[in-house]
Amino acid sequence: MLRVLLKLVPILLLCGCGGGLPESLPAGFLNETRHSDEQLWTIWKTAQQILSQRVDLNPLQRSMSGAKADIHPGDSRALQVKPHQLLVSPEVDVSSSTLFATTGTYRADPTGMIACPQPCNVRYAAAYSWYQRHTTRYAGSWERQGDNFSFILEYEFENHILAALGYSLKWR
């Protein structure tokens, strides 16, 4: 009995601290952008539509090494995936001097890049997402760039949807 209790207590603590399944959270965004929730939903729905038509699993690998495309037929399940309290927020762009010092790449300020924490495949990116933490962060300078902002978030939202459907995101 003691052994069962020792296993049950940590599970109950996790459930009490928001460790529940993402689907148990209300659908929607924790929006820290300058855009409306309606705009984020529009971007999310575009990501769903794209994935329902075609699933591209290795755009990063192709851009880095010229690998053969790993593209699959669309997955209609993408149309059913919803964000569950997905935090969408900007981060301050990494400075031009920091980017140059760490990568040897020069970009004028604002660089449009932020540090991408592990387990990212790259050191700096325009945006990144954590799927278990329901988070997408992007370089703040993109916020005022309309179509580019939408494109960056669309890609990250595709990644959230693919993660929810169980796809490998190794090269995304």
Secondary structure, 3 states (H helix, E strand, C coil): CHHHHHHHHHHHHHHHCCCCCHHHCCEEEEECCCCCHHHHHHHHHHHHHHHHHEEECCHHHHHHHCCCCCEEECCHHHHHCCCEEEEEEEECCCCHHHHHHHHCCCCCCCCCCEECCCCCCCCEECEEEECCCCEEEEEHHHHHCHHHHHHHHHHHHHHHHHHHCCCCCCCC
